[in-house]
C-alpha cells in the first residue's frame, strides 16, 4: 500500500472532496444568505468539532455556486480572529478585514476603492457605511467568516459602539457575518452593556455537535485501498464515538496500521495505543472548559459506564440517582458533543473518556498522604457530609485529588444521592488503583 492516507487530522480540512457531513448546517447557513434579508449565522461548538473546516467548506467557490451563490456576486472573506490580541482595537480590525477583502475583490474598481479606504487616517462607521453602500450599488454581497469570534467579544477594546456600528452595517447593506465560537456569543461578552446589545439578535445560532451515525459510517467506509473489518469499525466507533475529529484520528491511525501489514489484533492494539495519546490533550481541554456541574455529571457518567460494561449505556434516571440536578447539564453536554444519546440511553463520546476522568480525579500517593493537612484546612467542608451515611465518602476523599475534594463534597451534600455516589466511587477507586 502506497500513496496518501485518505483520512486527515491536525489542520482543518480545506479540500471539499475530503469534507464529510454537516449537510443540515450547511443548508441552514446558505438558506439564510439566499433570502432577501441576507441573514447572519453563528456557529457554536467545542474545540475540534469542525468549525474551521466548515467555514473553509462554505467559502469554496464551487460549494457556494452549488448552493446558488455566484462567486461573481458573493465574496466570502475568512479571518482567523486569534490574531486579535489585547492591543488591537476596532480600527486595526477593520483595516485588516479591508485588506483581506481587497485580495478577493478584483474587478469593477473594487480593489482600488478598498485600498483608498485603507489609507484613510480615520476609519469610522460613516466611511464604512459609504463603502458598503458603493459595494451594494455594484451588486456585491460580502460575507465575513469570522473564526474564533470570542477573541473580539472578550476584548475590552471593543465597546458597545463597535457592535452598534457593525449591526447597522449588517442590517442596512449587503453584508452578512458567519461567526464561529466555542460558546454562544452572548455568553462570551466582557461586559453587561455589550451583552444587552441588539447586535446579537441578528444571528441564528447553529450548534455544531457530533456527526449522525450515517455521516460517521460514510467517513469510515469512504473509497480507499483497504476496507476495515467489522471488528475494526466497531473499535473505531467505541473509541471515537461520532466525533468528527476523533473519527479522523482513529481511521488515520488504523489505515497506517494496515500499511504496515500488521495482523488484525496488532492493528487494533496499535489503534488503541495511538488513539489514547492523541485524544488525551483534547479530552483534558473539554474537562478544563467544563463548569462544576458539568464535571460532576461527566464523573457520574464515567462511573455508570464502568458499572455498565461492556455496553457502557445508562439512562437519565441512572444519572439522576447520582446527581439530582443532572437534566439541564446533560442537555448542555449533549450540545457540546461530550455525551451521546440513543433511544434514551447515554454514553460519553469516547470509551477513553471514562478511563481518563477516573484516572484524572484519583490522587497520587503523596497527595493521599497529605489528606490530613487538607482536612485540617477544610474541616467545615468535610463536616457538610452527613454522619453515618457519609462515612464511605469520607474514606474515599483521601483518594481524590486535592483540587476536586471540595467539588465532591458539594456533590455529596444531597443526602438522597450520597449512598449511590459513595458505592460507585468506592468500586471505581479500587479499580483505578
Secondary structure as GFF3:
##gff-version 3
##sequence-region A 1 433
A	DSSP	three_ten_helix	16	18	.	.	.	ID=ss1
A	DSSP	alpha_helix	23	34	.	.	.	ID=ss2
A	DSSP	beta_strand	40	44	.	.	.	ID=ss3
A	DSSP	alpha_helix	51	59	.	.	.	ID=ss4
A	DSSP	alpha_helix	61	66	.	.	.	ID=ss5
A	DSSP	beta_strand	74	80	.	.	.	ID=ss6
A	DSSP	three_ten_helix	81	83	.	.	.	ID=ss7
A	DSSP	alpha_helix	90	104	.	.	.	ID=ss8
A	DSSP	alpha_helix	110	118	.	.	.	ID=ss9
A	DSSP	alpha_helix	125	137	.	.	.	ID=ss10
A	DSSP	beta_strand	141	147	.	.	.	ID=ss11
A	DSSP	alpha_helix	150	153	.	.	.	ID=ss12
A	DSSP	alpha_helix	160	172	.	.	.	ID=ss13
A	DSSP	beta_strand	175	181	.	.	.	ID=ss14
A	DSSP	three_ten_helix	185	188	.	.	.	ID=ss15
A	DSSP	alpha_helix	192	195	.	.	.	ID=ss16
A	DSSP	three_ten_helix	198	202	.	.	.	ID=ss17
A	DSSP	beta_strand	203	207	.	.	.	ID=ss18
A	DSSP	alpha_helix	213	220	.	.	.	ID=ss19
A	DSSP	alpha_helix	230	240	.	.	.	ID=ss20
A	DSSP	alpha_helix	244	259	.	.	.	ID=ss21
A	DSSP	alpha_helix	264	288	.	.	.	ID=ss22
A	DSSP	alpha_helix	292	307	.	.	.	ID=ss23
A	DSSP	alpha_helix	316	322	.	.	.	ID=ss24
A	DSSP	alpha_helix	326	336	.	.	.	ID=ss25
A	DSSP	beta_strand	339	342	.	.	.	ID=ss26
A	DSSP	beta_strand	345	348	.	.	.	ID=ss27
A	DSSP	alpha_helix	351	361	.	.	.	ID=ss28
A	DSSP	alpha_helix	365	369	.	.	.	ID=ss29
A	DSSP	alpha_helix	371	377	.	.	.	ID=ss30
A	DSSP	alpha_helix	379	382	.	.	.	ID=ss31
A	DSSP	three_ten_helix	388	390	.	.	.	ID=ss32
A	DSSP	alpha_helix	391	397	.	.	.	ID=ss33
A	DSSP	alpha_helix	402	411	.	.	.	ID=ss34
A	DSSP	alpha_helix	415	432	.	.	.	ID=ss35
###
